[in-house]
């Protein structure tokens, strides 16, 4: 059974940092692109970033470029999102998903507030 | 980056067919075959319904179908059922090597 389990969300002050993790199981993690997608409360989906199988290529939406870093550890079947200089508008549920979007995690809530 | 334009809401009676449009540009929807559709029920993670314009993942009902013409993609739900009531989002690869989502459409089963 495929599972994606996010963790690391929580409450952080503006300007702070958080690192999200996504533990994958049930498929060949090292063989596919992975991505992060977020959804602000009551709003639509926003694609955030993705990363190639071997970590050699990454892409980001403009609003997070220079602040967020996506990474992966294929030996640990894990995906990460390092979020720095967080803003109030980064408040959202963050989902990890396989590149095509076939499998998604349950999401982790990040709240940026003073 | 610009998002793709979808109607805010679409409704239909059980058994009817409905179509949701997703309008972009030649730099996204019109330029690539990588258009996907997702269904999202309240409080749940999105579920992939269609990928690469018109392909259904294993386990997705054949009542769901996708198509594309020019810069507009479409999702058709035939034989509408109560369980189809949800939010639907399109997504496309773009010339900037990133993906964008549509604005989302709330489907109501009357």
Backbone of each chain as ProteinMPNN parsed JSONL, in Angstrom:
{"seq_chain_A": "XXXXXXXXXXXXXXXXXXXXXXXXXXXXXXXXXXXXXXXXXXXXXXXXXXXXXXXXXXXXXXXXXXXXXXXXXXXXXXXXXXXXXXXXXXXXXXXXXXXXXXXXXXXXXXXXXX", "coords_chain_A": {"N_chain_A": [[0.842, -1.2, 0.0], [0.574, 2.153, -0.913], [1.903, 4.89, 0.824], [2.057, 8.215, 1.959], [3.307, 10.322, 4.277], [3.118, 13.272, 5.867], [4.911, 15.549, 8.008], [5.884, 17.916, 10.573], [4.655, 20.369, 10.459], [3.177, 23.357, 11.944], [2.838, 26.11, 14.31], [4.341, 29.176, 13.601], [6.281, 32.15, 13.894], [6.142, 35.148, 11.86], [8.841, 35.448, 9.573], [10.189, 33.336, 10.594], [11.335, 29.844, 10.539], [10.652, 26.583, 9.18], [10.781, 23.028, 8.806], [9.475, 20.754, 6.69], [8.616, 17.307, 6.459], [8.253, 14.325, 4.528], [7.35, 11.113, 4.574], [7.749, 8.314, 2.623], [6.302, 5.28, 1.363], [5.743, 1.984, 0.018], [6.142, 2.19, -2.703], [8.502, 2.691, -5.422], [10.386, 4.992, -4.426], [12.688, 6.378, -5.258], [12.446, 6.449, -7.943], [10.76, 8.331, -9.076], [9.591, 11.7, -9.82], [8.887, 14.115, -7.272], [6.598, 16.24, -5.441], [5.538, 19.299, -3.81], [2.531, 20.696, -2.736], [0.327, 23.308, -1.826], [-2.413, 24.569, 0.192], [-4.154, 27.246, 1.078], [-6.242, 28.238, 3.855], [-9.575, 27.701, 3.04], [-9.115, 28.26, 0.394], [-7.888, 27.72, -3.027], [-5.869, 25.154, -4.657], [-2.288, 25.343, -4.717], [0.559, 24.916, -6.56], [3.791, 24.233, -5.396], [6.549, 23.337, -5.452], [8.842, 21.103, -7.141], [10.864, 18.102, -7.479], [13.438, 16.311, -9.083], [14.05, 12.776, -9.736], [16.705, 12.046, -8.86], [17.4, 14.228, -7.45], [18.668, 16.215, -8.841], [17.474, 18.266, -10.162], [15.331, 20.996, -9.616], [12.316, 22.866, -9.15], [10.483, 25.876, -8.624], [7.618, 27.742, -7.54], [7.197, 31.225, -8.168], [6.606, 32.746, -5.868], [7.832, 31.541, -3.697], [10.454, 31.238, -4.274], [13.882, 31.349, -3.454], [13.336, 31.356, -0.77], [12.207, 28.917, 0.012], [13.293, 25.492, 0.038], [13.385, 22.529, -1.671], [14.059, 19.104, -1.112], [15.43, 15.754, -1.139], [15.873, 12.462, 0.234], [16.802, 9.641, -0.926], [17.672, 7.284, 0.165], [16.4, 7.184, 2.545], [13.817, 7.253, 1.772], [12.445, 9.716, 1.753], [11.033, 12.999, 1.537], [11.574, 16.5, 1.587], [10.826, 19.867, 2.743], [12.275, 22.773, 3.187], [11.535, 25.668, 4.789], [12.062, 29.009, 4.877], [12.206, 32.407, 6.142], [9.45, 32.874, 6.58], [6.149, 33.924, 5.748], [3.006, 35.522, 6.515], [1.232, 34.91, 4.513], [2.035, 32.402, 3.737], [0.698, 30.598, 5.197], [-0.967, 27.576, 5.286], [-2.274, 24.326, 4.362], [0.051, 21.88, 3.719], [0.798, 19.642, 1.218], [2.469, 16.657, 0.317], [3.203, 14.949, -2.697], [3.233, 12.455, -5.295], [4.955, 12.893, -8.428], [3.227, 12.858, -10.725], [0.906, 13.09, -9.421], [-0.586, 11.002, -8.548], [-0.545, 9.846, -6.021], [-1.102, 11.146, -2.758], [-0.259, 12.769, 0.324], [-1.73, 13.22, 3.63], [-1.549, 15.777, 4.386], [-0.093, 18.622, 6.102], [-0.479, 21.162, 8.474], [0.597, 24.454, 8.276], [1.006, 27.315, 10.082], [1.47, 30.688, 9.993], [1.97, 33.209, 12.071], [1.846, 36.0, 14.293]], "CA_chain_A": [[0.0, 0.0, 0.0], [1.317, 3.407, -0.988], [1.646, 5.858, 1.883], [2.835, 9.44, 2.08], [2.956, 10.874, 5.58], [3.799, 14.538, 6.137], [5.076, 15.969, 9.398], [6.708, 19.108, 10.733], [3.882, 21.6, 10.465], [2.936, 23.971, 13.249], [2.718, 27.565, 14.392], [5.635, 29.86, 13.566], [6.146, 33.593, 13.721], [6.661, 35.68, 10.586], [10.291, 35.499, 9.535], [10.728, 32.099, 11.127], [11.616, 28.717, 9.644], [10.106, 25.248, 9.472], [11.168, 21.995, 7.854], [8.476, 19.71, 6.529], [9.098, 16.012, 5.99], [7.247, 13.444, 3.939], [7.858, 9.746, 4.555], [7.087, 7.555, 1.567], [6.427, 3.83, 1.405], [4.848, 1.258, -0.873], [6.49, 2.358, -4.114], [9.928, 2.974, -5.622], [10.506, 6.444, -4.221], [13.815, 6.927, -6.006], [12.182, 6.366, -9.38], [9.805, 9.307, -9.588], [9.567, 13.066, -9.331], [8.003, 14.392, -6.139], [6.228, 17.652, -5.396], [4.778, 19.885, -2.699], [1.379, 21.525, -3.115], [-0.279, 23.866, -0.616], [-3.778, 25.075, 0.096], [-4.485, 28.18, 2.147], [-7.585, 27.965, 4.382], [-10.701, 28.128, 2.224], [-8.657, 28.663, -0.941], [-7.584, 26.675, -3.971], [-4.557, 24.502, -4.618], [-1.159, 26.059, -5.301], [1.769, 24.117, -6.76], [4.882, 24.942, -4.717], [7.879, 22.944, -5.928], [9.052, 19.693, -7.406], [12.266, 17.674, -7.51], [13.683, 15.147, -9.93], [14.327, 11.522, -9.032], [18.008, 12.01, -8.21], [17.617, 15.501, -6.775], [19.521, 17.079, -9.653], [16.671, 19.338, -10.758], [14.263, 21.492, -8.747], [11.589, 24.005, -9.686], [9.704, 26.55, -7.587], [6.732, 28.852, -7.894], [7.9, 32.48, -7.894], [6.321, 33.29, -4.537], [8.652, 30.907, -2.667], [11.847, 31.169, -4.729], [14.835, 31.99, -2.568], [12.926, 31.163, 0.636], [11.941, 27.493, 0.243], [14.169, 24.55, -0.641], [12.911, 21.15, -1.699], [15.159, 18.142, -1.171], [15.002, 14.387, -0.907], [16.866, 11.476, 0.64], [16.265, 8.396, -1.474], [18.026, 6.186, 1.066], [15.407, 7.197, 3.625], [12.477, 7.389, 1.166], [11.874, 10.915, 2.357], [10.996, 14.282, 0.837], [11.617, 17.597, 2.561], [10.646, 21.244, 2.304], [12.818, 23.74, 4.14], [10.845, 26.939, 4.572], [12.679, 30.108, 5.622], [11.602, 33.742, 5.969], [8.033, 32.6, 6.393], [5.234, 35.063, 5.73], [1.626, 35.19, 6.886], [0.578, 34.314, 3.336], [2.459, 31.006, 3.575], [-0.201, 29.769, 5.994], [-1.658, 26.636, 4.403], [-2.002, 22.892, 4.48], [1.058, 21.497, 2.745], [0.709, 18.25, 0.819], [3.457, 16.08, -0.591], [2.546, 14.087, -3.665], [4.085, 11.964, -6.362], [5.032, 13.865, -9.503], [2.036, 12.886, -11.569], [-0.235, 13.389, -8.573], [-1.36, 9.798, -8.309], [-0.617, 9.622, -4.575], [-0.961, 12.34, -1.93], [-0.317, 12.617, 1.759], [-2.913, 13.789, 4.264], [-1.289, 17.199, 4.573], [0.319, 19.136, 7.405], [-0.854, 22.573, 8.538], [1.592, 25.455, 8.662], [0.375, 28.575, 10.417], [2.445, 31.754, 10.229], [1.243, 34.268, 12.768], [2.51, 36.547, 15.49]], "C_chain_A": [[0.883, 1.259, 0.0], [0.912, 4.324, 0.164], [2.597, 7.025, 1.772], [2.38, 10.112, 3.362], [3.8, 12.121, 5.844], [3.888, 14.794, 7.635], [5.88, 17.262, 9.418], [5.949, 20.415, 10.722], [3.688, 22.14, 11.867], [2.809, 25.464, 13.144], [4.112, 28.19, 14.448], [5.405, 31.343, 13.348], [6.659, 34.03, 12.349], [8.17, 35.85, 10.657], [10.957, 34.225, 10.017], [10.912, 31.022, 10.068], [10.918, 27.454, 10.124], [10.654, 24.287, 8.433], [10.098, 20.921, 7.844], [9.144, 18.44, 6.021], [7.94, 15.211, 5.432], [7.874, 12.058, 3.821], [7.058, 8.932, 3.561], [7.308, 6.056, 1.749], [5.459, 3.213, 0.412], [5.102, 1.444, -2.352], [7.979, 2.698, -4.195], [10.146, 4.472, -5.623], [11.582, 7.05, -5.115], [13.569, 6.992, -7.504], [11.275, 7.44, -9.94], [10.054, 10.71, -9.05], [8.623, 13.135, -8.129], [7.709, 15.882, -6.097], [5.574, 18.021, -4.073], [3.707, 20.792, -3.281], [0.775, 22.063, -1.821], [-1.662, 24.416, -0.895], [-4.061, 25.95, 1.308], [-5.918, 27.921, 2.616], [-8.676, 28.546, 3.495], [-10.347, 28.521, 0.798], [-8.357, 27.456, -1.819], [-6.184, 26.093, -3.796], [-3.497, 25.386, -5.274], [0.04, 25.115, -5.375], [2.951, 24.901, -6.185], [6.241, 24.621, -5.331], [7.877, 21.476, -6.304], [10.533, 19.392, -7.52], [12.379, 16.374, -8.289], [14.086, 13.932, -9.097], [15.628, 11.541, -8.237], [18.346, 13.314, -7.507], [18.392, 16.511, -7.584], [18.762, 18.258, -10.273], [15.521, 19.689, -9.814], [13.594, 22.676, -9.425], [10.675, 24.56, -8.608], [8.745, 27.57, -8.184], [7.423, 30.146, -7.454], [7.76, 32.952, -6.45], [7.182, 32.657, -3.433], [10.133, 30.826, -3.059], [12.765, 31.95, -3.797], [14.512, 31.839, -1.095], [12.728, 29.674, 0.97], [12.951, 26.653, -0.528], [13.585, 23.145, -0.534], [14.123, 20.229, -1.797], [14.591, 16.745, -0.912], [16.176, 13.53, -0.473], [16.321, 10.123, 0.191], [16.595, 7.193, -0.592], [17.021, 6.066, 2.207], [13.984, 7.297, 3.106], [11.743, 8.606, 1.718], [12.039, 12.143, 1.481], [10.939, 15.374, 1.882], [11.261, 18.931, 1.904], [11.139, 22.147, 3.422], [12.224, 25.099, 3.827], [11.45, 27.997, 5.487], [11.951, 31.415, 5.336], [10.098, 33.63, 5.738], [7.193, 33.864, 6.542], [3.831, 34.598, 6.122], [0.929, 34.467, 5.734], [1.055, 32.905, 3.011], [1.595, 30.049, 4.39], [-1.038, 28.889, 5.078], [-1.479, 25.215, 4.907], [-1.037, 22.548, 3.359], [0.958, 19.995, 2.497], [1.971, 17.853, 0.052], [2.707, 15.104, -1.491], [3.566, 13.563, -4.66], [3.962, 12.908, -7.552], [3.787, 13.978, -10.359], [0.802, 13.254, -10.757], [-1.097, 12.196, -8.267], [-1.568, 9.55, -6.815], [-0.325, 10.911, -3.817], [-0.913, 11.94, -0.454], [-1.577, 13.271, 2.3], [-2.749, 15.29, 4.537], [-0.863, 17.546, 5.984], [0.094, 20.648, 7.399], [0.301, 23.428, 9.042], [0.855, 26.773, 8.889], [1.448, 29.592, 10.749], [1.7, 32.945, 10.811], [2.026, 34.738, 13.989], [1.575, 36.465, 16.691]], "O_chain_A": [[1.804, 1.396, 0.805], [-0.274, 4.508, 0.439], [3.791, 6.853, 1.523], [1.202, 10.436, 3.516], [5.016, 12.046, 6.021], [3.062, 14.325, 8.418], [6.479, 17.653, 8.416], [6.537, 21.471, 10.953], [3.994, 21.47, 12.853], [2.687, 26.024, 12.054], [4.954, 27.781, 15.247], [4.443, 31.74, 12.692], [7.504, 33.364, 11.752], [8.712, 36.328, 11.653], [12.166, 34.057, 9.86], [10.684, 31.242, 8.878], [10.636, 27.286, 11.311], [10.955, 24.686, 7.308], [9.845, 20.263, 8.853], [10.107, 18.489, 5.256], [6.788, 15.402, 5.822], [8.818, 11.86, 3.056], [5.831, 8.867, 3.644], [8.357, 5.621, 2.224], [4.478, 3.839, 0.013], [4.358, 0.915, -3.179], [8.629, 2.957, -3.182], [10.098, 5.131, -6.661], [11.389, 8.132, -5.669], [14.389, 7.527, -8.25], [11.032, 7.475, -11.146], [10.64, 10.892, -7.983], [7.699, 12.333, -7.989], [8.461, 16.691, -6.64], [5.119, 17.158, -3.322], [3.962, 21.56, -4.208], [0.718, 21.345, -0.823], [-2.035, 24.69, -2.035], [-4.192, 25.454, 2.427], [-6.732, 27.428, 1.835], [-8.694, 29.748, 3.233], [-11.186, 29.056, 0.074], [-8.548, 26.313, -1.405], [-5.429, 26.491, -2.909], [-3.768, 26.084, -6.252], [0.478, 24.581, -4.356], [3.096, 26.093, -6.453], [6.996, 25.526, -5.688], [7.031, 20.704, -5.853], [11.357, 20.298, -7.642], [11.548, 15.474, -8.174], [14.416, 14.048, -7.917], [15.663, 11.111, -7.085], [19.464, 13.485, -7.019], [18.744, 17.57, -7.065], [19.381, 19.152, -10.85], [14.836, 18.814, -9.286], [14.231, 23.405, -10.185], [10.153, 23.814, -7.778], [9.035, 28.184, -9.212], [8.156, 30.149, -6.465], [8.705, 33.499, -5.88], [7.247, 33.201, -2.331], [10.965, 30.394, -2.261], [12.457, 33.075, -3.403], [15.344, 32.166, -0.25], [13.044, 29.233, 2.075], [13.409, 27.042, -1.602], [13.326, 22.646, 0.561], [15.096, 20.541, -2.484], [13.435, 16.584, -0.52], [17.33, 13.835, -0.776], [15.473, 9.535, 0.862], [15.872, 6.197, -0.604], [16.819, 4.986, 2.763], [13.043, 7.411, 3.89], [10.575, 8.529, 2.098], [13.04, 12.306, 0.783], [10.33, 15.203, 2.939], [11.376, 19.1, 0.69], [10.502, 22.269, 4.468], [12.392, 25.62, 2.724], [11.365, 27.899, 6.711], [11.17, 31.505, 4.389], [9.554, 34.225, 4.807], [7.492, 34.744, 7.349], [3.524, 33.408, 6.059], [0.146, 33.541, 5.945], [0.527, 32.277, 2.093], [1.743, 28.832, 4.286], [-1.737, 29.389, 4.197], [-0.64, 24.943, 5.766], [-1.273, 22.88, 2.197], [1.023, 19.187, 3.423], [2.476, 18.624, -0.764], [1.705, 14.512, -1.09], [4.63, 14.154, -4.846], [2.978, 13.638, -7.671], [3.347, 15.082, -10.681], [-0.215, 13.674, -11.309], [-2.218, 12.344, -7.78], [-2.634, 9.101, -6.396], [0.575, 11.669, -4.178], [-1.455, 10.911, -0.051], [-2.39, 13.806, 1.545], [-3.713, 15.975, 4.88], [-1.22, 16.86, 6.942], [0.437, 21.329, 6.433], [0.895, 23.159, 10.087], [0.169, 27.277, 7.999], [2.241, 29.394, 11.67], [0.907, 33.598, 10.133], [2.76, 33.976, 14.619], [1.946, 36.873, 17.791]]}, "seq_chain_B": "XXXXXXXXXXXXXXXXXXXXXXXXXXXXXXXXXXXXXXXXXXXXXXXXXXXXXXXXXXXXXXXXXXXXXXXXXXXXXXXXXXXXXXXXXXXXXXXXXXXXXXXXXXXXXX", "coords_chain_B": {"N_chain_B": [[2.883, 33.689, -11.057], [0.409, 33.099, -13.542], [-2.83, 31.726, -12.928], [-4.926, 29.027, -14.012], [-8.101, 29.438, -15.611], [-11.2, 28.603, -14.319], [-14.751, 27.844, -14.202], [-16.592, 29.092, -11.41], [-18.595, 27.559, -10.283], [-20.518, 24.646, -11.05], [-23.443, 22.889, -11.795], [-25.689, 20.053, -11.678], [-28.26, 17.617, -12.303], [-28.824, 14.353, -10.845], [-27.601, 11.747, -12.902], [-27.335, 13.309, -15.134], [-25.053, 14.916, -17.492], [-22.134, 16.865, -17.014], [-19.85, 19.532, -17.81], [-16.673, 20.811, -17.149], [-14.718, 23.613, -17.683], [-11.344, 24.683, -18.411], [-9.297, 27.19, -18.787], [-6.396, 28.341, -20.306], [-3.3, 29.385, -21.595], [-1.212, 29.49, -24.57], [1.173, 28.938, -23.482], [0.854, 27.17, -21.485], [-1.698, 25.242, -20.981], [-2.364, 25.024, -23.751], [0.043, 24.346, -24.897], [1.128, 21.954, -24.075], [0.832, 18.403, -23.313], [0.416, 17.834, -20.723], [-1.91, 18.01, -18.869], [-3.901, 17.826, -16.052], [-6.563, 16.613, -13.928], [-8.144, 17.08, -10.802], [-10.042, 15.845, -8.064], [-11.536, 17.041, -5.118], [-12.739, 16.417, -1.995], [-14.343, 17.96, 0.859], [-12.03, 18.722, 3.402], [-10.33, 16.695, 2.689], [-7.512, 15.137, 0.967], [-6.5, 16.008, -2.365], [-7.603, 14.091, -5.252], [-6.391, 12.331, -7.982], [-7.934, 12.438, -11.092], [-7.835, 12.569, -13.867], [-5.107, 12.366, -16.114], [-2.518, 13.706, -18.229], [-4.171, 14.933, -20.183], [-6.322, 13.131, -21.128], [-6.308, 10.671, -19.854], [-7.223, 8.091, -17.626], [-6.487, 7.277, -14.28], [-5.877, 4.039, -12.784], [-8.75, 2.626, -11.339], [-10.35, 4.863, -11.316], [-13.555, 5.981, -12.167], [-15.09, 5.352, -15.36], [-16.863, 7.262, -15.991], [-15.762, 9.676, -15.9], [-14.102, 11.888, -18.011], [-11.587, 13.403, -20.098], [-10.553, 16.182, -22.159], [-9.075, 18.295, -24.707], [-8.888, 21.401, -26.372], [-7.216, 23.599, -28.246], [-6.326, 26.25, -26.169], [-7.877, 25.485, -24.079], [-8.902, 23.153, -21.716], [-11.014, 20.39, -20.815], [-13.186, 18.795, -18.466], [-15.376, 16.168, -18.315], [-18.149, 14.913, -16.653], [-20.115, 12.212, -16.691], [-23.386, 10.756, -16.239], [-24.029, 11.804, -13.66], [-23.466, 11.575, -10.147], [-24.357, 11.547, -6.654], [-22.062, 11.35, -5.088], [-20.197, 12.633, -6.602], [-20.187, 15.238, -5.992], [-18.15, 17.824, -5.209], [-15.036, 19.695, -5.061], [-13.274, 20.623, -7.995], [-10.183, 20.657, -9.672], [-8.115, 21.82, -12.28], [-4.863, 21.264, -13.722], [-1.759, 22.252, -15.129], [1.295, 21.74, -16.919], [3.86, 24.182, -17.503], [5.543, 26.623, -19.629], [7.542, 27.658, -18.117], [8.645, 25.615, -16.804], [7.326, 24.849, -14.538], [4.347, 23.968, -12.67], [0.889, 24.865, -12.812], [-2.211, 25.467, -11.116], [-5.768, 25.387, -11.674], [-8.436, 27.721, -10.939], [-10.402, 26.426, -9.601], [-13.457, 24.556, -9.306], [-16.651, 24.288, -8.01], [-18.658, 21.574, -7.816], [-22.026, 20.873, -7.808], [-24.533, 18.595, -6.981], [-27.752, 18.454, -7.827]], "CA_chain_B": [[2.463, 32.989, -12.265], [-1.031, 33.123, -13.727], [-3.526, 30.476, -12.723], [-5.843, 28.674, -15.074], [-9.44, 29.92, -15.289], [-12.31, 27.653, -14.29], [-15.992, 28.415, -13.66], [-16.636, 28.936, -9.955], [-19.511, 26.487, -9.915], [-21.287, 23.932, -12.07], [-24.395, 22.0, -11.133], [-26.467, 19.17, -12.53], [-29.097, 16.627, -11.617], [-28.311, 12.98, -10.96], [-27.757, 11.122, -14.207], [-26.971, 14.229, -16.2], [-23.627, 15.139, -17.758], [-21.672, 18.235, -16.88], [-18.49, 19.764, -18.307], [-15.938, 21.899, -16.495], [-13.672, 24.116, -18.566], [-10.085, 25.131, -17.805], [-8.725, 28.009, -19.853], [-5.06, 28.869, -20.063], [-2.672, 30.032, -22.736], [-0.347, 28.606, -25.357], [2.345, 28.651, -22.656], [0.538, 26.106, -20.531], [-2.652, 24.24, -21.485], [-2.297, 24.863, -25.2], [1.352, 23.972, -25.381], [1.608, 20.68, -23.538], [-0.166, 17.368, -23.057], [0.417, 17.535, -19.283], [-3.046, 18.593, -18.177], [-4.494, 16.874, -15.113], [-7.755, 17.031, -13.193], [-8.212, 16.548, -9.455], [-11.269, 15.96, -7.286], [-11.243, 17.208, -3.694], [-13.861, 16.519, -1.064], [-13.986, 18.817, 2.001], [-11.149, 18.167, 4.42], [-9.562, 15.555, 2.164], [-6.477, 15.419, -0.015], [-6.945, 15.872, -3.755], [-7.514, 12.772, -5.889], [-6.173, 12.445, -9.413], [-9.018, 11.852, -11.873], [-7.401, 12.517, -15.265], [-3.756, 12.871, -16.344], [-2.137, 13.845, -19.644], [-5.365, 15.383, -20.923], [-7.48, 12.253, -21.271], [-6.024, 9.343, -19.308], [-7.761, 7.83, -16.292], [-5.719, 6.342, -13.441], [-6.577, 2.826, -12.386], [-9.708, 2.788, -10.25], [-11.234, 6.015, -11.537], [-14.715, 5.612, -12.975], [-15.08, 5.798, -16.759], [-17.794, 8.396, -16.138], [-14.919, 10.866, -15.971], [-13.301, 11.94, -19.223], [-10.932, 14.688, -20.325], [-10.236, 16.551, -23.533], [-8.447, 19.604, -24.843], [-8.956, 22.055, -27.662], [-6.493, 24.857, -28.133], [-5.866, 26.62, -24.827], [-8.898, 25.106, -23.104], [-9.111, 21.74, -21.394], [-12.347, 20.153, -20.254], [-13.481, 17.561, -17.742], [-16.785, 15.823, -18.406], [-18.647, 13.88, -15.755], [-21.38, 11.705, -17.204], [-24.125, 9.986, -15.242], [-23.692, 12.475, -12.399], [-23.907, 10.91, -8.933], [-24.235, 12.378, -5.457], [-20.68, 11.304, -4.614], [-19.355, 13.482, -7.445], [-20.221, 16.601, -5.446], [-16.804, 18.094, -4.703], [-14.307, 20.708, -5.806], [-12.445, 20.063, -9.049], [-9.108, 21.54, -10.096], [-7.242, 21.405, -13.364], [-3.46, 21.608, -13.535], [-1.011, 22.14, -16.37], [2.706, 22.091, -17.007], [4.015, 25.465, -18.175], [6.808, 26.884, -20.304], [8.513, 28.016, -17.082], [9.046, 24.346, -16.167], [6.578, 24.628, -13.3], [2.957, 23.631, -12.891], [-0.097, 25.781, -12.239], [-3.547, 24.924, -10.917], [-6.893, 26.232, -11.993], [-9.07, 28.439, -9.833], [-11.27, 25.49, -8.895], [-14.886, 24.555, -9.616], [-17.486, 23.534, -7.068], [-19.728, 20.828, -8.49], [-23.181, 20.584, -6.956], [-25.513, 17.653, -7.526], [-29.045, 18.988, -7.378]], "C_chain_B": [[0.938, 32.952, -12.355], [-1.63, 31.753, -13.459], [-4.45, 30.242, -13.9], [-7.271, 29.03, -14.65], [-10.488, 28.818, -15.414], [-13.58, 28.369, -13.838], [-16.052, 28.143, -12.167], [-17.526, 27.77, -9.544], [-20.198, 25.912, -11.144], [-22.226, 22.992, -11.321], [-25.151, 21.156, -12.152], [-27.274, 18.198, -11.7], [-28.472, 15.252, -11.747], [-28.605, 12.383, -12.325], [-27.379, 12.013, -15.376], [-25.459, 14.246, -16.426], [-23.303, 16.605, -17.562], [-20.243, 18.324, -17.407], [-17.901, 20.977, -17.611], [-14.815, 22.319, -17.427], [-12.476, 24.63, -17.766], [-9.322, 25.874, -18.888], [-7.377, 28.573, -19.444], [-4.566, 29.6, -21.286], [-1.848, 29.005, -23.514], [0.921, 28.246, -24.595], [2.078, 27.589, -21.595], [-0.41, 25.092, -21.182], [-2.477, 23.962, -22.972], [-0.994, 24.302, -25.718], [1.84, 22.599, -24.994], [0.46, 19.702, -23.336], [-0.328, 17.107, -21.565], [-0.659, 18.327, -18.543], [-3.681, 17.509, -17.316], [-5.727, 17.478, -14.475], [-7.792, 16.308, -11.844], [-9.594, 16.805, -8.854], [-10.88, 16.113, -5.814], [-12.528, 17.35, -2.894], [-13.411, 17.307, 0.154], [-13.129, 18.088, 3.033], [-10.295, 17.015, 3.969], [-8.474, 16.021, 1.209], [-7.061, 15.296, -1.422], [-6.77, 14.444, -4.262], [-7.383, 12.983, -7.388], [-7.278, 11.718, -10.176], [-8.628, 11.637, -13.334], [-5.953, 13.025, -15.319], [-3.463, 12.878, -17.833], [-3.367, 13.983, -20.537], [-6.543, 14.422, -20.82], [-7.258, 10.842, -20.748], [-6.549, 9.206, -17.885], [-6.836, 6.9, -15.512], [-6.556, 5.107, -13.129], [-7.518, 3.116, -11.223], [-10.64, 3.968, -10.389], [-12.342, 5.62, -12.512], [-14.598, 6.138, -14.402], [-16.156, 6.836, -17.023], [-17.03, 9.716, -16.243], [-14.068, 10.803, -17.241], [-12.738, 13.335, -19.421], [-10.659, 14.915, -21.795], [-9.568, 17.914, -23.538], [-8.631, 20.116, -26.256], [-8.299, 23.423, -27.531], [-6.002, 25.091, -26.717], [-6.857, 26.244, -23.73], [-9.005, 23.593, -22.967], [-10.477, 21.591, -20.748], [-12.409, 18.811, -19.54], [-14.982, 17.336, -17.843], [-17.098, 14.71, -17.425], [-20.006, 13.461, -16.289], [-22.072, 10.875, -16.123], [-23.876, 10.508, -13.84], [-24.295, 11.757, -11.192], [-23.657, 11.813, -7.728], [-22.792, 12.447, -4.959], [-19.732, 12.155, -5.446], [-19.329, 14.922, -6.946], [-18.911, 16.866, -4.705], [-16.248, 19.301, -5.436], [-13.406, 20.014, -6.821], [-11.428, 21.113, -9.501], [-8.396, 20.96, -11.314], [-5.817, 21.846, -13.03], [-2.747, 21.415, -14.853], [0.469, 22.435, -16.148], [2.798, 23.405, -17.782], [5.387, 25.607, -18.803], [7.899, 27.33, -19.34], [9.006, 26.802, -16.309], [8.423, 24.155, -14.791], [5.149, 24.237, -13.67], [2.074, 24.711, -12.268], [-1.427, 25.038, -12.101], [-4.586, 25.909, -11.419], [-7.486, 26.84, -10.74], [-10.038, 27.57, -9.036], [-12.743, 25.67, -9.242], [-15.634, 23.708, -8.605], [-18.613, 22.876, -7.853], [-20.802, 20.476, -7.477], [-24.124, 19.639, -7.68], [-26.873, 18.027, -6.943], [-29.971, 17.916, -6.828]], "O_chain_B": [[0.26, 32.79, -11.341], [-1.001, 30.732, -13.735], [-4.721, 31.15, -14.686], [-7.612, 28.935, -13.471], [-10.641, 28.192, -16.462], [-13.5, 29.395, -13.162], [-15.615, 27.088, -11.706], [-17.239, 27.077, -8.568], [-20.425, 26.603, -12.137], [-21.838, 22.376, -10.329], [-25.237, 21.503, -13.33], [-26.99, 17.989, -10.52], [-27.678, 15.01, -12.656], [-29.717, 12.498, -12.84], [-27.132, 11.529, -16.48], [-24.693, 13.669, -15.655], [-24.1, 17.48, -17.901], [-19.52, 17.329, -17.449], [-18.538, 22.025, -17.498], [-14.05, 21.483, -17.905], [-12.598, 24.967, -16.588], [-8.766, 25.26, -19.798], [-7.23, 29.193, -18.39], [-5.308, 30.337, -21.933], [-1.796, 27.825, -23.166], [1.663, 27.354, -25.007], [2.994, 27.166, -20.89], [0.047, 24.176, -21.866], [-2.446, 22.807, -23.399], [-0.925, 23.831, -26.854], [2.848, 22.122, -25.515], [-0.702, 20.087, -23.207], [-1.121, 16.251, -21.173], [-0.366, 19.188, -17.713], [-3.965, 16.411, -17.793], [-5.914, 18.695, -14.478], [-7.515, 15.112, -11.747], [-10.221, 17.834, -9.103], [-10.002, 15.404, -5.322], [-13.301, 18.286, -3.094], [-12.219, 17.329, 0.462], [-13.46, 16.988, 3.475], [-9.599, 16.408, 4.783], [-8.505, 17.145, 0.707], [-8.019, 14.552, -1.634], [-5.921, 13.692, -3.783], [-8.162, 13.72, -7.992], [-7.532, 10.536, -9.943], [-9.034, 10.657, -13.96], [-5.612, 14.0, -14.65], [-4.083, 12.144, -18.603], [-3.555, 13.244, -21.503], [-7.647, 14.836, -20.465], [-7.954, 9.914, -21.16], [-6.348, 10.085, -17.048], [-6.441, 5.851, -16.021], [-7.784, 5.135, -13.202], [-7.139, 3.764, -10.247], [-11.624, 4.069, -9.657], [-12.087, 5.004, -13.547], [-14.077, 7.23, -14.63], [-16.343, 7.251, -18.166], [-17.591, 10.741, -16.629], [-13.405, 9.802, -17.511], [-13.321, 14.324, -18.978], [-10.547, 13.971, -22.577], [-9.503, 18.598, -22.516], [-8.539, 19.357, -27.221], [-8.774, 24.289, -26.795], [-5.34, 24.234, -26.132], [-6.689, 26.645, -22.578], [-9.171, 22.863, -23.944], [-11.027, 22.547, -20.202], [-11.78, 17.834, -19.947], [-15.77, 18.216, -17.495], [-16.403, 13.696, -17.372], [-20.938, 14.264, -16.332], [-21.426, 10.359, -15.211], [-23.549, 9.741, -12.935], [-25.466, 11.378, -11.199], [-22.839, 12.731, -7.788], [-22.352, 13.486, -4.466], [-18.588, 12.378, -5.048], [-18.536, 15.734, -7.424], [-18.606, 16.216, -3.705], [-16.898, 19.861, -6.318], [-12.845, 18.953, -6.546], [-11.757, 22.284, -9.688], [-8.112, 19.764, -11.371], [-5.602, 22.694, -12.163], [-3.088, 20.514, -15.619], [0.843, 23.258, -15.313], [1.939, 23.712, -18.608], [6.286, 24.808, -18.541], [9.07, 27.374, -19.718], [9.693, 26.932, -15.296], [8.932, 23.388, -13.974], [4.795, 24.185, -14.848], [2.471, 25.382, -11.316], [-1.726, 24.115, -12.857], [-4.319, 27.102, -11.567], [-7.087, 26.514, -9.623], [-10.445, 27.932, -7.932], [-13.215, 26.788, -9.446], [-15.289, 22.549, -8.374], [-19.425, 23.557, -8.479], [-20.535, 19.87, -6.439], [-24.47, 19.854, -8.842], [-27.106, 17.929, -5.738], [-31.09, 18.219, -6.415]]}, "name": "protein", "num_of_chains": 2, "seq": "XXXXXXXXXXXXXXXXXXXXXXXXXXXXXXXXXXXXXXXXXXXXXXXXXXXXXXXXXXXXXXXXXXXXXXXXXXXXXXXXXXXXXXXXXXXXXXXXXXXXXXXXXXXXXXXXXXXXXXXXXXXXXXXXXXXXXXXXXXXXXXXXXXXXXXXXXXXXXXXXXXXXXXXXXXXXXXXXXXXXXXXXXXXXXXXXXXXXXXXXXXXXXXXXXXXXXXXXXXXXXXXX"}
